[in-house]
Amino acid sequence: MPLFINRDQIFAHQVHLLEHKLRSKEERILELETENALLHLRLAECMGKLRRDQEEEISAKRRCQHQGNVQKRTRAALAVLLSEVQDLKQDLQDVFAVYVGFATELEKQSKQLLEQVSCTAVQAYQGDDIQKLQAQVAILEHGLQEEKERCRTERMRRRLLHNTLVELRGNIRVHCRVRPILPFDCSQVPSTNGSSSSEVVVQAFSDDSVLVNCAKPGSPVMNKMFEFERVHGPEDTQDAVFEEVKPLLTSLLDGYNVCIMAYGQTGSGKTYTMIGSQPEDLTVPVHNSQQGIIPKAANELFKLISEKPAESHTVEMSVVEVYNNELLDLLAKDEEGARVGVKREVITTSTGTSEVPCLTHELVERCAEVMQLISAVLRLRAHSPTLVHRDSSRSHLIVTLTVTSKSPNALALARRLQGGQKNVHRGSQKEWWSPRCRRAASSCSSSPATSPYHSPCQSPCPSPRPSISQTPIRTKLQLVDLAGSESVGMSGVSGAALWENSCINRSLSALSDVLGALAEQRPHVPYRNSKLTHLLQDSIGGDAKLLVMLCVSPTQRFLTESLQSLGFGSRARQIQRDPPRRKNTGIKMK
Ligand SMILES: Nc1ncnc2c1ncn2[C@@H]1O[C@H](COP(=O)(O)OP(=O)(O)OP(=O)(O)O)[C@@H](O)[C@H]1O
């Protein structure tokens, strides 16, 4: 059957198809146009963002440049200031040298005149002449006294200028103490080069320099001079040593953190300097004149606090030892209330400071209480005999006195107000503890009942914050008696003691590495290489006022160790930190 195809129908169908295609194309075009418009919008947005970023970049660059310029100008001004101080120091040294010469000459002349007077008196026996001569002698002696006085004043000025220089540089202060010769300076083993082991080779040359004779016997003298902020000789008493440290206690109440650290080889007098001479029976009180820096500092601190309004300051104490690279809380008690060393960890907080969570703090109100706690923990501290020292400390001891000031002095308050609300809040967040924080702290398993103070609670405190003037300021006084470095051969130890020795030497070399990195201003400072440096991180690299007390033996027997300690001190002096800052101020010290 023939198939008739209606052409109109076919066309109509094709037209319909084409129309459908056209519609979908138009729809696609519309879609694409919308997409295009959206893309344009996004492009415009991106362009805007790019422009803003570019503007920000330009302004950041400008700010950077400005800061760079300011830094350059500050550095240049500081350099000028430093060179002026150096020149002044040099001038004063010259003047001092002239005065010394003049004074010596005058003394000589007056002696000669005195001799002449006595000769003339015997020969001539004439009253008039004697009187004249006596008058002359009196004038000369008076002149000599005056010169001596001027000399002393110039010396003081020189030291003051030097201290200003140290403050300007923000350097670590280094003092050195050369102890007297002691029986163990004479070695039982005869020296291979024939020299006497007890020969004095390290001397306090002046009040700021140490002279070391490094020559081998038979060879020409080879002297090395080391300069420090203050040098004490064997004749210097505990009181004299503390006098130079005392001003730091005032700084503590002015809002600075302070750290005093004794460094030196075993038997060089670190514990003697920090704690004082120790009787066999630790309960026997030590005479004031024999006390070291820790009791004297505690005494001075309570004296200063007693001059403040009543109950405005509280002091809390913690004691830790770093033994075999482990941190032990020496004030922690067991269930029966007996003190036992409990292991703790040191952590870095979100603000970058180091802290020991759950560390025991005891409230102390008198120096005697501090010393009672010290005697209690000294029994726990690791000691063992070595060939050099029969009661050698085998751990680093860190005594911390935390002062909370509810009514800070005008100086600290003014600084804090200048520092601004933002700063205070940042500081207070870390320092203020609300009842909720206290509860959190006391829920810590080994928290002491005696103190509400613990490491800061991480959870936000909903309680209202105190105003700026109400916020207590907390400052830390860290007193560190480091374990003594020594060579294995010299100490003659073996077994467990050998491990102790290697831990001590490793932690001290970690301390040295940290100082090296800071002195060379390396971007990474390896604080975490040892528990000791991690714990002391804020004091060494932070903004605390740090005083390193180098202890050295005077004799040939320990020459290598003494040179190593003096080198450590010199390296510490090279560190240029930001000048120490008061707590909560954010303002650099003048
Ligand atoms: N300036 C000093 N005057 C008198 N005696 C001192 C002086 N310095 C140290 N001594 C005595 O030297 C001995 C060793 O001193 P000390 O215990 O302080 O050494 P150390 O550096 O702490 O040693 P270690 O690191 O091994 O513990 C002690 O008997 C101490 O009394």
The ligand as a Tripos MOL2 file, in Angstrom:
@<TRIPOS>MOLECULE
LIG
   31    33     1     0     0
SMALL
NO_CHARGES

@<TRIPOS>ATOM
      1 N1         84.1340   31.6850   99.5340 N.pl3     1 LIG1
      2 C1         84.3110   30.6090  100.3030 C.ar      1 LIG1
      3 N2         84.8150   30.7430  101.5380 N.ar      1 LIG1
      4 C2         84.9880   29.6660  102.3400 C.ar      1 LIG1
      5 N3         84.6760   28.4000  101.9880 N.ar      1 LIG1
      6 C3         84.1750   28.1950  100.7850 C.ar      1 LIG1
      7 C4         83.9540   29.2860   99.8630 C.ar      1 LIG1
      8 N4         83.4430   28.7830   98.7360 N.ar      1 LIG1
      9 C5         83.3250   27.4650   98.9270 C.ar      1 LIG1
     10 N5         83.7700   27.1070  100.1460 N.ar      1 LIG1
     11 C6         83.8130   25.7330  100.6870 C.3       1 LIG1
     12 O1         84.1750   24.8770   99.6280 O.3       1 LIG1
     13 C7         83.4740   23.6600   99.6900 C.3       1 LIG1
     14 C8         82.7550   23.4140   98.3740 C.3       1 LIG1
     15 O2         81.8170   24.4480   98.1890 O.3       1 LIG1
     16 P1         80.3440   24.1890   97.6060 P.3       1 LIG1
     17 O3         79.6940   23.0250   98.2480 O.co2     1 LIG1
     18 O4         79.6310   25.4830   97.6810 O.co2     1 LIG1
     19 O5         80.7160   23.8220   96.1100 O.3       1 LIG1
     20 P2         79.7680   23.6150   94.8740 P.3       1 LIG1
     21 O6         80.2760   24.4670   93.7800 O.co2     1 LIG1
     22 O7         78.3530   23.8200   95.2700 O.co2     1 LIG1
     23 O8         80.0400   22.1000   94.5190 O.3       1 LIG1
     24 P3         79.0600   21.0290   93.8320 P.3       1 LIG1
     25 O9         78.7000   21.5520   92.5150 O.co2     1 LIG1
     26 O10        79.8930   19.7870   93.7640 O.co2     1 LIG1
     27 O11        77.9070   20.8780   94.7690 O.co2     1 LIG1
     28 C9         82.5190   23.7570  100.8580 C.3       1 LIG1
     29 O12        83.0830   23.1080  101.9440 O.3       1 LIG1
     30 C10        82.4410   25.2380  101.1340 C.3       1 LIG1
     31 O13        82.1880   25.5140  102.4870 O.3       1 LIG1
@<TRIPOS>BOND
     1     1     2 1
     2     2     3 ar
     3     2     7 ar
     4     3     4 ar
     5     4     5 ar
     6     5     6 ar
     7     6     7 ar
     8     6    10 ar
     9     7     8 ar
    10     8     9 ar
    11     9    10 ar
    12    10    11 1
    13    11    12 1
    14    11    30 1
    15    12    13 1
    16    13    14 1
    17    13    28 1
    18    14    15 1
    19    15    16 1
    20    16    17 2
    21    16    18 1
    22    16    19 1
    23    19    20 1
    24    20    21 2
    25    20    22 1
    26    20    23 1
    27    23    24 1
    28    24    25 2
    29    24    26 1
    30    24    27 1
    31    28    29 1
    32    28    30 1
    33    30    31 1
@<TRIPOS>SUBSTRUCTURE
     1 LIG1         1 GROUP 0 **** ****
